[in-house]
Amino acid sequence: MAKRVQDQKPARPAEAKAWVQENVLEQKKRHAAIQKEMNEDLAPQREQWYREFLQVVQTRGFNANGDQRRVIKPAEVPKKPNRPHKVVY
Amino acid sequence: MARPHIEPYVELDTPYKKFGLNGFKGSQYKVLSLDNDTGACTLKVRFDGGFKRKPGLSYSDMEIFVLNGRIKVGKETWVEGHYAFIPAGTAVGAIEVPQGAEALLMFNDSEPSFAESGSHHPLALTEGLASVNSYEDRPWAPGNLVSPSVASGCLIKVLHYDPLTEALSFLYCMTPQFAQDNISYHDSAEESYHIWGTSWMMQFGELPTGGYFWRPPYINHGAFKCKYGTIAFGRTDSVLFNYFHYNPWTNPDENKLRAAANLYRKRPLLYNWVESDGHNHPHGPPDFENPDYASDPQVRLLHGQPLGGSVGRKRR
Protein backbone atom coordinates (compact mmCIF):
# COMPACT_ATOMS: atom_id res chain seq x y z
CA MET A 1 0.00 0.00 0.00
CA ALA A 2 1.45 3.36 -1.02
CA LYS A 3 2.18 5.79 1.83
CA ARG A 4 0.33 9.07 1.89
CA VAL A 5 0.97 12.31 3.73
CA GLN A 6 -2.03 11.55 5.94
CA ASP A 7 -0.29 8.37 7.18
CA GLN A 8 2.57 10.49 8.50
CA LYS A 9 0.42 12.91 10.44
CA PRO A 10 1.87 13.39 13.90
CA ALA A 11 -0.27 12.21 16.81
CA ARG A 12 -3.05 14.66 17.63
CA PRO A 13 -1.61 17.20 20.09
CA ALA A 14 -3.43 17.94 23.35
CA GLU A 15 -4.81 21.28 22.13
CA ALA A 16 -6.26 19.62 19.02
CA LYS A 17 -7.77 16.81 21.11
CA ALA A 18 -9.46 19.39 23.33
CA TRP A 19 -10.64 21.33 20.26
CA VAL A 20 -12.25 18.23 18.73
CA GLN A 21 -13.85 17.20 22.02
CA GLU A 22 -15.29 20.65 22.67
CA ASN A 23 -16.75 20.94 19.20
CA VAL A 24 -18.09 17.38 19.10
CA LEU A 25 -20.03 18.13 22.30
CA GLU A 26 -21.42 21.37 20.87
CA GLN A 27 -22.36 19.61 17.66
CA LYS A 28 -24.24 16.90 19.60
CA LYS A 29 -26.38 19.59 21.23
CA ARG A 30 -26.94 21.32 17.89
CA HIS A 31 -27.88 18.02 16.24
CA ALA A 32 -30.40 17.23 19.00
CA ALA A 33 -31.97 20.68 18.65
CA ILE A 34 -32.22 20.28 14.85
CA GLN A 35 -33.79 16.83 15.26
CA LYS A 36 -36.44 18.22 17.59
CA GLU A 37 -37.19 21.22 15.42
CA MET A 38 -37.41 19.21 12.20
CA ASN A 39 -38.87 15.89 13.38
CA GLU A 40 -41.36 17.30 15.90
CA ASP A 41 -42.02 21.03 15.62
CA LEU A 42 -42.23 21.20 11.83
CA ALA A 43 -44.19 17.91 11.46
CA PRO A 44 -47.73 19.38 11.19
CA GLN A 45 -46.65 21.90 8.53
CA ARG A 46 -44.77 19.19 6.65
CA GLU A 47 -47.89 16.97 6.56
CA GLN A 48 -49.62 19.79 4.69
CA TRP A 49 -46.67 20.09 2.28
CA TYR A 50 -46.80 16.32 1.67
CA ARG A 51 -50.53 16.52 0.88
CA GLU A 52 -49.90 19.33 -1.61
CA PHE A 53 -46.99 17.45 -3.21
CA LEU A 54 -49.10 14.32 -3.69
CA GLN A 55 -51.72 16.47 -5.43
CA VAL A 56 -49.11 18.05 -7.71
CA VAL A 57 -47.67 14.69 -8.81
CA GLN A 58 -51.20 13.54 -9.73
CA THR A 59 -51.92 16.65 -11.79
CA ARG A 60 -48.73 18.22 -13.21
CA GLY A 61 -46.75 15.04 -12.61
CA PHE A 62 -43.42 14.41 -10.91
CA ASN A 63 -40.03 15.23 -12.45
CA ALA A 64 -38.82 11.78 -13.50
CA ASN A 65 -35.73 13.11 -15.34
CA GLY A 66 -34.95 16.79 -15.87
CA ASP A 67 -38.11 18.44 -17.15
CA GLN A 68 -39.77 15.17 -18.16
CA ARG A 69 -42.81 14.67 -15.99
CA ARG A 70 -44.91 11.60 -15.31
CA VAL A 71 -48.40 11.92 -13.89
CA ILE A 72 -48.92 9.54 -10.99
CA LYS A 73 -52.16 7.53 -11.07
CA PRO A 74 -54.31 7.43 -7.92
CA ALA A 75 -53.48 3.74 -7.41
CA GLU A 76 -49.75 4.59 -7.34
CA VAL A 77 -50.01 7.27 -4.67
CA PRO A 78 -48.13 6.08 -1.57
CA LYS A 79 -50.04 5.64 1.68
CA LYS A 80 -48.69 7.04 4.93
CA PRO A 81 -47.25 4.11 6.89
CA ASN A 82 -48.28 3.52 10.49
CA ARG A 83 -44.92 4.28 12.11
CA PRO A 84 -43.04 7.33 13.38
CA HIS A 85 -41.71 9.54 10.61
CA LYS A 86 -38.33 11.30 10.65
CA VAL A 87 -36.55 13.59 8.23
CA VAL A 88 -33.39 14.23 10.27
CA TYR A 89 -31.43 11.15 11.41
CA MET B 1 -17.79 9.34 7.49
CA ALA B 2 -19.17 9.95 10.88
CA ARG B 3 -20.58 13.42 10.53
CA PRO B 4 -24.14 13.59 11.86
CA HIS B 5 -27.05 14.79 9.77
CA ILE B 6 -26.92 18.58 10.22
CA GLU B 7 -29.86 19.99 8.28
CA PRO B 8 -30.73 22.76 8.31
CA TYR B 9 -28.27 24.92 10.23
CA VAL B 10 -28.37 28.68 9.76
CA GLU B 11 -25.10 29.89 11.19
CA LEU B 12 -25.55 33.67 10.92
CA ASP B 13 -26.89 34.07 14.47
CA THR B 14 -24.17 31.88 15.99
CA PRO B 15 -21.23 33.89 17.35
CA TYR B 16 -17.70 33.20 16.16
CA LYS B 17 -15.25 31.55 18.57
CA LYS B 18 -11.57 32.34 18.89
CA PHE B 19 -9.48 29.90 16.84
CA GLY B 20 -6.57 28.94 19.08
CA LEU B 21 -5.07 26.05 17.11
CA ASN B 22 -1.55 26.40 15.76
CA GLY B 23 -1.61 28.27 12.46
CA PHE B 24 -5.01 29.85 13.02
CA LYS B 25 -4.41 32.29 15.88
CA GLY B 26 -5.83 35.68 14.89
CA SER B 27 -8.88 34.13 13.27
CA GLN B 28 -12.29 33.05 14.51
CA TYR B 29 -14.43 30.09 13.51
CA LYS B 30 -17.79 28.37 13.56
CA VAL B 31 -18.13 24.62 13.08
CA LEU B 32 -20.67 23.82 10.38
CA SER B 33 -20.07 20.07 10.61
CA LEU B 34 -17.46 17.83 12.19
CA ASP B 35 -16.58 14.14 11.92
CA ASN B 36 -16.62 12.86 15.50
CA ASP B 37 -13.86 10.33 14.81
CA THR B 38 -11.42 11.85 12.35
CA GLY B 39 -11.92 15.53 13.19
CA ALA B 40 -12.53 16.27 9.49
CA CYS B 41 -14.69 19.35 9.37
CA THR B 42 -16.26 22.22 7.50
CA LEU B 43 -15.74 25.59 9.18
CA LYS B 44 -16.72 29.15 8.50
CA VAL B 45 -13.67 31.22 9.39
CA ARG B 46 -13.26 34.94 9.86
CA PHE B 47 -9.69 36.15 9.43
CA ASP B 48 -9.40 39.37 11.38
CA GLY B 49 -7.70 42.33 9.71
CA GLY B 50 -3.95 41.95 10.15
CA PHE B 51 -3.99 38.13 10.17
CA LYS B 52 -0.61 36.75 9.10
CA ARG B 53 0.75 33.24 8.79
CA LYS B 54 4.09 31.91 7.60
CA PRO B 55 4.29 29.41 4.71
CA GLY B 56 3.25 25.93 5.70
CA LEU B 57 1.25 22.79 5.09
CA SER B 58 -1.59 20.71 6.50
CA TYR B 59 -1.69 16.94 6.99
CA SER B 60 -5.20 16.90 5.55
CA ASP B 61 -6.53 17.64 2.09
CA MET B 62 -8.01 21.09 2.40
CA GLU B 63 -10.52 23.14 0.45
CA ILE B 64 -11.25 26.83 0.81
CA PHE B 65 -13.96 29.05 -0.62
CA VAL B 66 -13.59 32.79 -0.03
CA LEU B 67 -16.92 34.42 0.88
CA ASN B 68 -15.70 38.01 1.15
CA GLY B 69 -12.55 40.09 1.61
CA ARG B 70 -9.04 39.61 0.19
CA ILE B 71 -6.53 37.00 1.24
CA LYS B 72 -2.93 37.21 0.05
CA VAL B 73 -1.50 33.71 -0.37
CA GLY B 74 2.11 33.79 -1.49
CA LYS B 75 2.09 35.72 -4.77
CA GLU B 76 -1.66 35.31 -5.34
CA THR B 77 -4.56 37.36 -4.00
CA TRP B 78 -7.74 35.43 -3.38
CA VAL B 79 -10.94 37.45 -3.44
CA GLU B 80 -14.61 36.60 -3.02
CA GLY B 81 -15.53 33.51 -5.02
CA HIS B 82 -12.01 32.09 -4.98
CA TYR B 83 -11.82 28.32 -4.55
CA ALA B 84 -8.75 26.19 -3.87
CA PHE B 85 -8.15 22.49 -3.33
CA ILE B 86 -4.87 21.99 -1.51
CA PRO B 87 -3.67 18.37 -1.28
CA ALA B 88 -2.29 17.27 2.07
CA GLY B 89 1.38 18.16 2.46
CA THR B 90 1.33 20.91 -0.17
CA ALA B 91 3.09 23.99 1.17
CA VAL B 92 1.19 27.21 0.56
CA GLY B 93 2.84 30.62 0.68
CA ALA B 94 2.65 33.10 3.52
CA ILE B 95 -0.88 34.32 4.22
CA GLU B 96 -1.79 37.92 4.88
CA VAL B 97 -5.26 39.37 5.38
CA PRO B 98 -4.88 43.14 5.66
CA GLN B 99 -8.59 44.09 5.96
CA GLY B 100 -10.28 40.91 7.12
CA ALA B 101 -12.03 38.14 5.19
CA GLU B 102 -14.49 35.28 5.63
CA ALA B 103 -14.15 31.85 4.06
CA LEU B 104 -15.39 28.30 4.21
CA LEU B 105 -12.53 26.00 5.22
CA MET B 106 -12.83 22.26 4.75
CA PHE B 107 -10.43 19.71 6.18
CA ASN B 108 -11.30 16.42 4.52
CA ASP B 109 -9.20 13.87 6.42
CA SER B 110 -8.57 15.11 9.95
CA GLU B 111 -8.86 18.10 12.28
CA PRO B 112 -7.29 21.43 11.22
CA SER B 113 -3.52 21.14 11.27
CA PHE B 114 -0.64 23.37 10.28
CA ALA B 115 3.11 22.84 10.13
CA GLU B 116 5.38 25.73 9.18
CA SER B 117 7.31 24.76 6.05
CA GLY B 118 8.73 26.41 2.97
CA SER B 119 8.63 23.18 0.96
CA HIS B 120 6.16 20.43 0.15
CA HIS B 121 6.04 17.21 2.13
CA PRO B 122 7.90 14.53 0.11
CA LEU B 123 4.67 12.50 -0.27
CA ALA B 124 2.46 15.46 -1.22
CA LEU B 125 0.40 14.91 -4.37
CA THR B 126 0.96 18.50 -5.47
CA GLU B 127 -0.34 17.93 -9.00
CA GLY B 128 -3.81 17.91 -7.40
CA LEU B 129 -3.57 21.58 -6.41
CA ALA B 130 -6.41 23.65 -7.89
CA SER B 131 -6.86 27.38 -7.46
CA VAL B 132 -9.53 29.27 -9.37
CA ASN B 133 -11.85 32.23 -9.07
CA SER B 134 -15.14 30.42 -9.37
CA TYR B 135 -17.15 33.56 -10.10
CA GLU B 136 -14.99 34.73 -13.02
CA ASP B 137 -13.05 31.74 -14.36
CA ARG B 138 -15.75 29.09 -14.74
CA PRO B 139 -18.92 29.14 -16.89
CA TRP B 140 -22.34 28.13 -15.62
CA ALA B 141 -23.37 24.81 -17.12
CA PRO B 142 -26.75 23.07 -17.12
CA GLY B 143 -27.24 20.86 -14.07
CA ASN B 144 -27.69 17.76 -16.21
CA LEU B 145 -24.14 16.44 -15.80
CA VAL B 146 -25.71 13.33 -14.31
CA SER B 147 -28.79 11.44 -15.41
CA PRO B 148 -31.52 11.35 -14.19
CA SER B 149 -30.94 15.06 -13.92
CA VAL B 150 -32.26 18.05 -12.05
CA ALA B 151 -34.87 20.24 -13.75
CA SER B 152 -33.94 23.23 -15.92
CA GLY B 153 -33.03 26.24 -13.84
CA CYS B 154 -30.48 24.52 -11.61
CA LEU B 155 -27.03 25.43 -12.94
CA ILE B 156 -23.61 24.24 -11.87
CA LYS B 157 -19.91 25.14 -12.01
CA VAL B 158 -17.72 22.14 -11.22
CA LEU B 159 -14.70 23.32 -9.23
CA HIS B 160 -13.11 20.02 -8.25
CA TYR B 161 -13.56 16.42 -9.32
CA ASP B 162 -11.87 13.45 -7.67
CA PRO B 163 -11.35 10.82 -10.39
CA LEU B 164 -11.15 7.94 -7.88
CA THR B 165 -14.34 8.56 -5.91
CA GLU B 166 -16.05 11.05 -8.28
CA ALA B 167 -16.51 13.35 -5.28
CA LEU B 168 -17.43 16.85 -6.48
CA SER B 169 -17.02 20.39 -5.22
CA PHE B 170 -19.15 22.90 -7.08
CA LEU B 171 -21.05 26.13 -7.15
CA TYR B 172 -24.71 25.82 -7.97
CA CYS B 173 -27.42 28.30 -8.65
CA MET B 174 -31.18 28.03 -8.69
CA THR B 175 -32.84 30.57 -10.94
CA PRO B 176 -35.84 32.57 -9.72
CA GLN B 177 -39.03 30.46 -9.74
CA PHE B 178 -37.05 27.22 -9.95
CA ALA B 179 -39.17 24.22 -9.02
CA GLN B 180 -38.60 20.48 -9.10
CA ASP B 181 -41.47 18.22 -8.09
CA ASN B 182 -39.72 15.08 -6.92
CA ILE B 183 -37.98 13.62 -3.90
CA SER B 184 -34.28 12.87 -4.24
CA TYR B 185 -31.58 10.90 -2.44
CA HIS B 186 -28.01 9.89 -3.26
CA ASP B 187 -25.39 7.22 -2.49
CA SER B 188 -23.09 10.04 -1.38
CA ALA B 189 -23.12 12.47 1.49
CA GLU B 190 -24.02 15.96 0.30
CA GLU B 191 -23.11 19.34 1.72
CA SER B 192 -24.20 22.88 0.91
CA TYR B 193 -23.75 26.44 2.12
CA HIS B 194 -26.06 29.18 0.86
CA ILE B 195 -23.90 32.12 -0.17
CA TRP B 196 -26.96 34.13 -1.06
CA GLY B 197 -30.66 33.38 -1.42
CA THR B 198 -33.41 31.24 -0.01
CA SER B 199 -34.62 27.90 -1.30
CA TRP B 200 -37.21 25.50 0.04
CA MET B 201 -37.24 21.75 0.50
CA MET B 202 -40.37 19.87 1.48
CA GLN B 203 -38.75 18.11 4.48
CA PHE B 204 -36.89 21.05 6.00
CA GLY B 205 -38.64 24.24 4.92
CA GLU B 206 -36.73 27.33 3.84
CA LEU B 207 -32.93 27.52 3.82
CA PRO B 208 -31.86 31.19 3.70
CA THR B 209 -28.54 32.97 3.14
CA GLY B 210 -26.06 31.46 5.60
CA GLY B 211 -28.00 28.19 5.63
CA TYR B 212 -26.00 24.99 5.65
CA PHE B 213 -26.48 21.25 5.56
CA TRP B 214 -24.42 18.08 5.76
CA ARG B 215 -26.65 15.23 4.73
CA PRO B 216 -25.51 11.59 4.94
CA PRO B 217 -26.40 9.20 2.08
CA TYR B 218 -29.92 7.91 1.29
CA ILE B 219 -31.86 10.64 3.09
CA ASN B 220 -34.91 12.08 1.31
CA HIS B 221 -34.83 15.72 0.26
CA GLY B 222 -37.14 17.63 -2.07
CA ALA B 223 -39.46 18.64 -3.63
CA PHE B 224 -37.60 21.91 -4.30
CA LYS B 225 -38.59 25.51 -4.87
CA CYS B 226 -36.72 28.79 -5.10
CA LYS B 227 -38.60 32.05 -5.47
CA TYR B 228 -35.92 34.70 -6.02
CA GLY B 229 -32.79 32.71 -6.88
CA THR B 230 -29.96 31.19 -4.85
CA ILE B 231 -26.22 30.75 -5.23
CA ALA B 232 -24.55 28.11 -3.08
CA PHE B 233 -21.35 26.12 -2.63
CA GLY B 234 -21.81 22.35 -2.55
CA ARG B 235 -19.88 19.11 -2.25
CA THR B 236 -20.39 15.36 -2.39
CA ASP B 237 -18.02 12.79 -0.91
CA SER B 238 -18.43 10.29 -3.77
CA VAL B 239 -20.37 9.83 -7.00
CA LEU B 240 -23.56 11.87 -7.29
CA PHE B 241 -26.46 9.79 -8.62
CA ASN B 242 -30.00 11.11 -8.41
CA TYR B 243 -32.57 8.59 -7.23
CA PHE B 244 -35.92 10.32 -7.76
CA HIS B 245 -39.28 9.19 -6.41
CA TYR B 246 -42.55 10.45 -4.97
CA ASN B 247 -42.99 8.63 -1.65
CA PRO B 248 -42.37 11.14 1.19
CA TRP B 249 -42.38 8.49 3.91
CA THR B 250 -39.50 6.22 2.88
CA ASN B 251 -36.54 5.95 5.26
CA PRO B 252 -32.81 5.58 4.45
CA ASP B 253 -32.89 1.76 4.77
CA GLU B 254 -35.73 1.51 2.26
CA ASN B 255 -33.96 3.96 -0.04
CA LYS B 256 -30.79 1.87 0.16
CA LEU B 257 -32.70 -1.26 -0.85
CA ARG B 258 -34.20 0.63 -3.76
CA ALA B 259 -30.69 1.75 -4.79
CA ALA B 260 -29.54 -1.89 -4.70
CA ALA B 261 -32.54 -2.84 -6.86
CA ASN B 262 -31.45 -0.14 -9.30
CA LEU B 263 -27.97 -1.71 -9.46
CA TYR B 264 -29.53 -5.18 -9.89
CA ARG B 265 -31.49 -3.98 -12.91
CA LYS B 266 -28.83 -1.85 -14.59
CA ARG B 267 -25.53 -3.63 -13.86
CA PRO B 268 -26.62 -7.23 -13.40
CA LEU B 269 -23.26 -8.93 -13.95
CA LEU B 270 -21.48 -6.65 -11.49
CA TYR B 271 -24.27 -7.04 -8.94
CA ASN B 272 -24.17 -10.85 -9.16
CA TRP B 273 -20.39 -11.00 -8.98
CA VAL B 274 -20.14 -8.71 -5.95
CA GLU B 275 -22.92 -10.53 -4.15
CA SER B 276 -21.68 -14.07 -4.85
CA ASP B 277 -17.98 -13.45 -4.21
CA GLY B 278 -18.37 -11.48 -0.97
CA HIS B 279 -16.25 -8.74 -2.49
CA ASN B 280 -13.33 -8.20 -0.16
CA HIS B 281 -12.36 -4.53 0.03
CA PRO B 282 -9.74 -3.20 0.74
CA HIS B 283 -7.64 -6.22 -0.27
CA GLY B 284 -9.04 -6.43 -3.75
CA PRO B 285 -9.78 -6.47 -6.52
CA PRO B 286 -6.84 -5.00 -8.43
CA ASP B 287 -7.47 -2.09 -10.78
CA PHE B 288 -4.88 -1.87 -13.55
CA GLU B 289 -5.66 1.81 -14.13
CA ASN B 290 -5.49 2.83 -10.46
CA PRO B 291 -3.17 0.31 -8.79
CA ASP B 292 -2.88 2.35 -5.56
CA TYR B 293 -6.52 3.28 -5.14
CA ALA B 294 -6.78 1.42 -1.82
CA SER B 295 -4.22 3.88 -0.37
CA ASP B 296 -6.24 6.94 -1.28
CA PRO B 297 -7.38 8.75 1.88
CA GLN B 298 -10.87 9.49 0.58
CA VAL B 299 -11.39 5.89 -0.54
CA ARG B 300 -10.22 4.71 2.90
CA LEU B 301 -12.51 7.15 4.71
CA LEU B 302 -15.47 6.03 2.62
CA HIS B 303 -14.74 2.45 3.69
CA GLY B 304 -14.33 3.39 7.35
CA GLN B 305 -10.64 2.52 7.49
CA PRO B 306 -8.11 4.12 9.86
CA LEU B 307 -6.44 7.30 8.67
CA GLY B 308 -4.25 9.94 10.24
CA GLY B 309 -4.53 8.53 13.75
CA SER B 310 -8.29 7.88 13.66
CA VAL B 311 -9.52 4.32 14.20
CA GLY B 312 -11.95 4.39 11.32
CA ARG B 313 -15.62 3.54 11.42
CA LYS B 314 -18.03 2.04 8.92
CA ARG B 315 -20.27 4.62 7.34
CA ARG B 316 -23.99 4.20 8.01
Interface residues (C-beta under 8 A of the other chain):
Chain A: M1 A2 K3 R4 V5 Q6 D7 Q8 K9 P10 A11 R12 P13 E15 A16 W19 V20 N23 V24 E26 Q27 K28 R30 H31 I34 M38 L42 Q45 R46 W49 Y50 F53 L54 V56 V57 R60 G61 F62 N63 A64 N65 G66 D67 R69 I72 P78 K80 P81 H85 K86 V87 V88 Y89
Chain B: P4 H5 I6 E7 P8 Y9 G20 L21 N22 V31 S33 L34 N36 G39 C41 Y59 S60 D61 P87 A88 G89 D109 S110 E111 P112 S113 H121 L123 A124 L125 N144 S147 P148 S149 V150 A151 S152 Q180 D181 N182 M202 Q203 F204 G205 P216 I219 N220 A223 F244 Y246 N247 P248 W249 N251 P252 D292 A294 S295 D296 P297 L307 G308 G309
